[in-house]
């Protein structure tokens, strides 16, 4: 429970910001329109001060009203791209075909999609834009006949994944760096984020599997190892405290502790050192086969 008091020294601005945001949300609902979080910030920059304050105020309002931001017609700008046998259509718009070599931007208002068609055996979430582009350039859509999504864990991407899972139960796999931040990205998709924990039921897909790269693969494949930074060590300690990781015998726990012991991490791009198309021709097929056993 949080109390925000207008007459307190530290609460006055936050109280005014929450009242401002409630007013703007009421206008959106009354006019049946919508806007992004960034647009809310620019409606009164002197009051909002910065985007972080707007995001925090919106979280307070969602908690107060027991509603998700998209139900209040406020959306986050989507950063994700999708490529593969998927089509979607918004109200009064033509069907968008995502089977292309460049990727299609995921719309901000995923809930506004009136039709989604998926014809894929599985969905691959990719952490990094460079790897996403490399996979498309190497013909992953034809060679593996799967769907690939650039997987920044923004709300739009996570909403689309959740909607696809609810409609089709398409198996989903995450390809991330073998470092604490890559593992955290996988956890956000699977368990939800700490800042939006109250929305995990709408955003998380618990069935997502960790395809790689796992810390245990670094020595196994003799990948180029990079030293851990102080930030890496701190993030590992923080991750190990999370309830879904701290259980004895947990796979995530074992892999994180291996990072600590080996004092090293590896990026997805290091697979290219083995051969130019090792990721598409060897690593992905082998890992998918292992996880399907």
N, C-alpha and C positions, 0 to 999 in steps of 0.2 A: 504494500500500500504506500502511495506517495502523496504527500500534501504540498500544494503550491499556494503560498500566501502572498497576496498583493502587497501587504504592508511590511513584509520582511525585507531586509536589505538585499538578499540574494534572490528573492522570489518574484520581485516586481516585474522584471523584464520577462521572465518565463511565463508569468500569469498573463501579461498583456499579449505575448506571442500566442499562447494557447487560445485566448479569446479571438484574436485576429484569424487564426487558422480555422477555428470553428465557424466564424462568420463566412470565410471564403468557401468552406465546404458546404455550408447551408446554401450559398448562392449556386454552387455547382449542382447540387441535388435538385434545387428548385427549378433551375433552367435546363436540367437534363443534359448538362455538358460535362466536360472533363478537362484536366490539365495535368502537367507533370510536376514533380516536386521542385524542379528547377524553376518552373514558371511561378510557383507560389513564392519562392524566394524573391524573384524580381518584381512582384506586385508591391512590395514595400521594403526595399533593401535597408532603409534606415532602421526599421523595426526588426526585421529578421536577422540582420547583421551578417550571418554567413549560412551556408547550406547545412552545416552540422546542426545548428540550432533548429532549423526547420525540420530536419529528420527526427531529432529528439522530440520536438513538439508533436509531430505526427504520431510517433510511437505512443506518447502519453494519451493522445486523443483516441487512438485505436484501442488502447487498453481500457480507457474510460467508457467507450461506447461498445466495447466487445465486438469490434468490426475490423475487417481487413482494409487496408488503404484503397484497394481497387473497388471495394464496395462503396467507398466514399468518393469515388470517381477521381482519385489521385493516383497517378502512375509514375513509376521510375523509368527514366530513359533507358531503353534496352541497349546492351552492348553486344549481345550474342549474335552469332551467325549460324545458319543451318544449311546443310547441303545434302541432297539425297532424295530418295523416292517419297517425298512428302509434299502435300499441297494444302493450302489453307485459304479461307475466304472470310473477310469481314462483311458486315451488313452493307448492302448496296455497293459492293465492290466485286471485281472479277477474281477468279481463282488465281492464286499465286503458286507457281510451280518452283520448287526448291532444287530440282535436279539440274544443277549447273556447276561450272568449274570455279565459280567465284564465291559462292555462298550468298544466302539471302538473309537480310536483317530480320531478326525476330521482332514482331510488332510490340509496342508498349502495352497496348490493351489486349492481352491474350484472352481475357474473358469475353472480349467483344467478337472473337472469332466464332462464326456461326457454323463453320464446317472445317474439319480437319481429316485428311485422308493420309494414312501411312501404309506403305507397302514395303516394309523392311523386316528382315529377320532379327535385327538387333540395332541398338542405338549406341554410338560411341561418343562419349563426352571428352573433348580434348582441352587441356588446360590452356595452351598457348596458341596465339595467332600464327606464329611462324610454323608450328607443327601442323596446324589445321591447313595452312596453305600448301605445305610440303605433301601432305597426304593427298590433297586434291590434285596437285601437279603429278604425283606418282600414280594417279588413276585408281585410287582406293575405291571409288564408287563402282567402278566396273570390275575391278579385280576381286573385290570382296563382296560386292553387291549389298553393301550395308549403308546406313545413314551415319553421317558425321556431324557433330555439333561443336562449335567452338565454345568451350565451357566456362567462361567467366561466370561465377556464381551470382549474377545479378537476378533481381526478382523476375524479370520477364522470361529469362531462360529457364529458371526453376519452375515458373508457372506452366510453361509450355511442356516441360518434361513431365510434370505432374498430370497435366491434362492428357497427354499421350498415354501415360501409364494407366490412367483411369479408363480410357477408351479402348486401348488395345493390349495392355499388359505386355508391351514389347520389352524384351530383356535389354537392360541398360548396363554399360560398362564405362568406367572412368580411366582415362590415360593421363597421368600427371607426373611431374618430376619426382624423383626419389629424394625429397627433402621435406622438412616439416611443413612448409607452406603448401606443397603439392598435396601432402596427406591431409592437411586441413581443408583444402578445397574439396577433396573427395568427401570428407566428413560433412561439409556444408550441404552437399547434394543429398547425402544419405540420411543424415540426422537432423539437419537444420542448423542455422547460425545462432550464435549466442545473442546477438542484438535483436533478432526476430524470432526468438524461441517460442513466443506465443502464437506465431503463425506457422509453425513447423507442420501442423496437420494439413495445411494448404500448399506447402512448398516442398517438403522433403519426400523423397522416394526411397524408403527403407530397403528395397530390393536391389538397388544399384550395387554392382560388384566392382571391386578394385582390380582392374586389368594389369596395371603397372604404372610406372616402373617402381618396383619394390626395392627397398634398400638391400635385400638379400640377393637381388639380381646383379648388383654392382660387381661383387667378387666373382659370381658365377659366370658372367659374360665378360669379365675383365674390362668394364667400362671405365672411362676417364673419371677419376675421382677428384672432386673439389673439396677444399677444407671447409669445415663448418665455421660460421661466424658466431660472435657472441649472441646476436639476435636469434640465430638458429638454435643455439643451446637453450636460450630462454623460452623459445616457442615450444621446444620439445618438452621441457619441464611443465609448461602450462597445459599442453595437450595430454600428457600422462595423468593429469589430475581430473580430466573429464570423466564422468561416470561411465560412458560407453566405451572408454579406452582403458580405464584403470583396473578393469577386472583381470584377475590372474589368469594367464593362459590366452588372453585375447591376442589375435593376430596383429592388430594395430599396435598393441603394447610391445610385442616382440620386435616388430620392425622398427619402431621408434627407438627402442633400447639398442638395437643393432646400429642405428645411426650414431648414437652416443659412443658405443664401443669402438666403432671403426673410424670415428672422427672424420667422416667424409660423406658427401652427397653426390648425386649425378643428375644431369638433365636428360630429357627425352632425346635431345639432339645428339647425345653421345652415341646413340645406336647407329648413327650414320657412319661412325668411324669403323664399324665392323664391315659394312658394305653399303653401297649407295642407296639400295632399296631394302635394306635389312628389316626396317620397321614394318613395311607392307608385306614383303615376301616371306619373312620368317617369324618375327616377334609377335605380330598381331595374330596370325593363324595359330601359332603354338600356344599362346596364352588363352585364346578362346577355346581351344581344344582342351586345355588343362582345366579350365573353369567349368566346362560342360560335363566333365567326368563325374 
